[in-house]
Structure formats: C-alpha cells, structure tokens
Amino acid sequence: MTYSDFGNKFTRHAGITQLMDDLDEGIRAGDEMIMLGGGNPAQIPEMTEIFEHHLRNGLDNKSLLSALCNYDAPQGNKAFISNLAEFLSNEFHWNIKSENIALTNGSQSAFFYLFNLFAGKGKNNKKVLFPLAPEYIGYEDSGIDEDLFIGNKPNIEYLDKRQFKYHVDFDHLHLDQSIGLVCVSRPTNPTGNVITDDEISKLSVLAKQHGVPLLIDNAYGLPFPNLVFTDEATPFWDDNTILCLSLSKLGLPGTRCGVVIAKPETIKAVSNLSGIINLSPGGVGPALANEMLKDNSLLDASNNIIRPFYQRKSQQAINWLQAAIPSTKFKIHKSEGAMFLWLWFEGLAISDKELYQALKQKGLLIVPGSYFFPGVSNSWRHTQECIRLNFAQSEANVKQGIEILASVVNPLLED
C-alpha cells in the first residue's frame, strides 16, 4: 500500500502510541502486568462520588442529555466556556472572556493544532522550541513536517538525598527568527518539575521580544487539577500566552476534553481546525465540569482531594525507591507535581529501552526516558539513563513494581 508523506509519517512507530498500547495491554493483562508506565490517573473514591453526584444532577436537569444528543459549536460548549471565563477572570484577575477559550477533544489534539499552526513549512519554516528538555512524550511525533522541534538541554542542580532538579539553561537558550512557538509543560511530564515563576517570567519576556507565543501545557497544573506540590508556583497567563488545561487528570480521561486559553485570533484558528477535523468537540466532559464550576467543587476538589492524594503517594514511592535502590548512581528528580517520578541511573550499563524490555519480561511496565527528549540529540548519554514511573496506581502495585525495578537495576549499578 502506498501512502502520502503524511501517511508515511503518521503510520510509523511513535513513543506515544507505544505508551497507549502498553496501557491497554496492561489493563487486559490484569494482575499479570503492573502498569507504572502510562498516564492513567488514579481512581480516587472521593472524586468518584463527586462525579456520580454531578452526573445524576446533569441527568436530572437535562444538561447531560443535551450534551449527548446535540453538537456543540466548533469552539465548544458555550455554557461551560462562559462560566470558565468568568471563573478565571474573578479568581486570577485575567482579562478572559468567552472569545479567549476553545475546547478540544483532549489536550493532545490541541497540541497538534497549535504546533502546526505556528511552526512547519511556510514562509520562514518555523520550529517549536522546548526550553527545558526532557518534555512530554506526546509532543515528539505531532508535527506534520519533519524536524519540527528544537529541545534545550537543562542545567542540573544536585540536591540532598540523591535527588536533583532541572532548570532552564538560559545561557544556551537560543531564540531567533526560525522559532515560531515556545512550549513548556508545568508541572513537567515526565519529571514532576515545576518550572519556577522566575523562569516563566523570563520565557514570557523572550517570547514577546521575538514575537512568538508562549504555550504552557497545564494539564497537571493550576488551577485544576492542581497536582502541584509546591506553594511557590503561581498561575500565569497574558495575551501572548497560550494556556492549555485538561479534565483528564481530574480523573476524567475518557471525556477527552482539553481547554485552550489564548487571544481571540488563536481561538478562532483552533475552532476552525476543530470544525474541519472533528465537527465539534465532545460535550459530556464540559457539561460535567460546568456542574462542578457552579458549586465550586472543581476548585475545592483540586485543592483538597486531588493534590494531597498525589503528594502523599509521591513521597511514599520516593521512600520505597530510596530504600530499595541504595546505589549513589541512582537519583530521583525532585517531585514538585504531576503523577510521575523521573528516575536517573547514572552510568547505566544498558540503554533505557533495553531496561524497559527487561522490566516488561518481569511483569512491570514503565516508559523509557529517551522518548522524552524531542529535538535533543541522543548522543547525550543522559537521554538513555532515565525512565518515567507512574505512582498513581494502588500501593500494592507501586510497591511490587519498585521491588521488580530494584531486582533488575541493582546488579547493573554495582560499582
């Protein structure tokens, strides 16, 4: 079968496709496979109760039935957009109106739209700059054109208790006319890093100086679902910023609802793409989230249920890992948010992908770290010494998974 260039690019192996296939394989394997790889959120009992309550309310007041039986506009559910704009304006004093918000079928489709809107072949062949690699696995293959991404290697700060933290290396961050978009995730998937307010401010200034937008992937961030474990990070948006939110990490990945907040011209472009590709975004997630906005349970649950739940699980997993893997060559990125731990095995005798296969044979699924360095040369050995581990699963699974990991890596880290 002969495909177009587009077809050839999007039918080849991709890290994000492997991750989602592994996620499905792990679910079907049941107890035979421990899934500490994919980004499936935990099923938090208190959140399940909230969802059930609002689903019943949505059925009673017909809003959920209306969402199921009617198309929304390409921009998305108008009631949710209007209420979200009012909420963001009141909560953060941002100049947000309905024309600043569009909904998409998950954040992944939003990134596809935005990367290819601002970068790719055209008058100046623009590229997307990631100022702080490693970055989200789902970015790597989302460009229509080849070589769409440039990644900037981080500065590494070594911390106590075999921990470390990545920082933006501004001395080697190069913006010129070839850059069409600057993109960061906050908290960062895969590392759990929360880029500082100072770093965000500097990136915003640089982006404005070069006339390009700053895209902040806030799928795990503020104000919801608030998987942020530091009090030093504050929400950021201005009219040169594209802020992407998601309902997935609230515990609603099946609704496939992403939120794009940007200036009206960008929202019109995203809406047009949504109309052409999807007709309209799904309405069930927005209808449910709108019910939660009305009684403030969206913010309350994020702050008082979701954040503490994941913060506890993060610290517990760190304690288990540090006890199970004693080598000084083993380091954990400081956990400041999200639902992952980023593990670095300095000087690892095998590659991260070989480690992935060895662990899979033992019944443990993780994600190889080399998939998280878009636009960075794999000649940097660090890219093959790291893995991402999801700590959102049950305590028993996380602990057993760490025991399997230790049994495989400890012999490889011996001096």
C-alpha angles and dihedrals in degrees: 000000000000119000132189120250087266090051093048092050097048098043097055125094115292131184094229091052091051090049093052092043089052090049091054092042091052092051091050092045090059114187092358093076129046109212111211093141115071128065098249107145122232120264100240111196093218091052092048089056091051092049092049091049093052093042089056090047090049091053092046095051093039094237092117093046090050090051090052096046103041139056117239122217115273088259090060140242106351096205094053092044092051094048092044091051090051091047094051092044093051097040100045103015090239117157092244125155132166091270088062094063135069130172125222137186092267130321092276092069090045091057091049090053096044099043092051094042093057103028140037136064115348140096094330104013095237126203137206115245121210104197093193119040133216094070140165116311092224093066097062100078101027098098119100089210126056122255093019096148138070118191126200117216113234134237109246120221113198113218136188122278094036093295132130141183134215120227131187109266098221091176089068099031106117122195120177139143091293091070117089101170138016115212134189133164118223113221088025120239114236104020106042088234117151108208108228126252088245092054091048090050092050092048090049091053092048092048092051092047090056095041096242131122124254111226116203115193101210099173091132098026147085137351092009139043084004100201086165117128098188126076091207096079120088128190115262133199137145134158092276091053128088108204119194121199131178141201092211099088092048081072097270106105091140092065090065094210123158127176124213118196115189144120114306095257091059092045091053090051093049091047091051091052090047091052093050096045104031107011086226139349119262116277106204096078094048091047091053094044090048090059088052092050091054095061096031092243090127092066096032093053092046093053101037106029112021101040097047091044095056094039091057092048092049094054092045092053091047091053092050093047095049091050095045098046110042099173118121086221089069117086136171124212110241106268107232099151151329123063102281140086118213110216123199121198101189112213093007109186093222132038124266090250091053089049089050091055093046091051093045089056087055092051100261125118120202130152121255111241097225090076089067100065106082111182094007121115114249088220085087099091092210089073089067098043100067138076135187119233124192112218095184096097126090119302091245093053095045092049093046091046091053090050090054091047091051093049090056103038102038093072089047093054099049114127 
